Amino acid sequence: MEIFTLENSALRLEVSSQGGTIEGLWWKRGAERVALLRPGKKNGVAVAASCFPLVPFANRVSGNRFTFAGREYQLAANTDWDSHYLHGDGWLAAWRCVAHDDRQLTLTSCQRSGVYHYDAVQRFRLGDDALEVTLEVTNRGAETLPFGLGWHPYFPLTPQTLLQAPANGYWLEREQWLAGDFQPQLPTGLDFNQPAGLPRRWVNNGIAGWDGAARIIWPEARCALQVRTEPPAPYYFIFVSDPQFDPGYAFDFFCIEPMSHAPDDHHRPGAGRLIPLAPGEETRLTMRLQAQAYG
């Protein structure tokens, strides 16, 4: 495992070759450093990192199987703590560096086993006050399959943290952390059309009707973070853990996960918003994280 550092006068980024994970992103304000993502543990475990890529799709497929173009596909569980093929393979893979300097980094990964055969690329670029990450995937299999992309960032959660991420509906959570029935109205606690605090309880829901833009505010740090995706991601997943599930968790981080498709879209007509890629075709998604002064 290798840790790569990108740095300029305003930002510092650390990225790991294992899982292609971000292990830290800090905004440098004078002598002060403000963590824009939860600092990672740099131990090669993606769920202990600051952010990891979701490729060749995000979240779970119910039953670990799906039918596409008249053919049924069976997925295999990829962790020992979840019975599903979770978040694809990118977060578990070793990534190779093909370009690196103070402001840019390009990592690549290839998958040639299981249902999905693909090449993935992550391009990290530091601007004056923003990190831009582009995730690309190319179908290297022998047949057309539905693909999707996203990220799983962990953001610091403080007593005064506010989130704004406009949306208009959500999926209930059902057994095995799967998406359940769709609800066309957001309840109190999941309505972030205006800046609102995060619940201090278990939250694990897919959110619909997003425009790909969110704002996180940390008043204590006099800092805000603008999140934008291009093209605009129409969905995000929101996650707040719980000490009963995650011993030692102290409501000190939360996740808002941009996704190009809805959870379990493999089981929706036409594979929902997943993108059918023929052999050799590719798709990409870009996420921009911009630090801003607040207050």
Steps between C-alpha positions, in 0.01 A plus 500: 500500500627845407374841617512780242493868604372795301540847647473865413471821702136428598450121505671178594380164367615149586400199287572130548578249226302239696135546413576824316384670819538858612667497842468869582407839356585816693439868436800707604394834650807674630656272761170316542398180323131421463408138420252500210474121516538270798874424521565140397689243702733414208471131579387372160138460614266708285228537766764661725601749231376850412329402174493203263385449139182314404560304179358324293191612695394616846320336791340153479301280260220317678541124487850548355351431158351695212369447148619715213427460128333167573792347688526440873818591687606379846726719715719373784535664842826695523532552878472274803253733676239556226331231294490725192740602229540841662604821320678311224871415505689828473514564874656154555750509214864604473533807276807587293643849471559613140555874562576709809620850585413759765161579347391192306481126547369225271431149626379199300348165592378202299251226587494175303302259720136467593211649303655840428826526308615861474780755519461790742687831519502762774638846427563732796572868439555784748385848402547816700225413749346176370568133446364351179475121470396328178410131501488314166403143419538309172321172435763237418257208502358315202142628534304814578434552873349782712760715679487778756742719696522688827703572812471421870642805682509529880446856623574630852186526714514764771226624737418790265547333158239594239423330169315636199432253217170560315287192428138388476470136611673206661506123538421332829761259630404133518676182609869449422545878452313487168288778350131447571186682384532844349346792689418816299530732801802558720446467876641726769858391549559424130384829351807702406339731247605774742807476724420261784680299765564127472303249710688334784364154422540225240430637149557294183281622215517566130381851407342597164445821306846644567663757274855383571587790732529506879641733763642395835551768765718475810427823691753420773777493239357797305514275196267362234551243227323517166451159336417484128484213255520513122285383339264571794454179699123446543527301824695489821513262791509640850653304785534569872624205702407396852714380794299176522602416142845657511651482851699814573304713256434839661284670236820658372451437128224461243489405133325655204585276206450636145363229269428502126215253557249403766562215746398162352447649153598160356145391586321797344369509141782564258748485791380840620768768471783250461683549170520203260857481373590283203850348494751784477253774595564724801326742732627749756392715792677796661470623859625842606561590865549874552596655833334828595521741791182515709377763740 
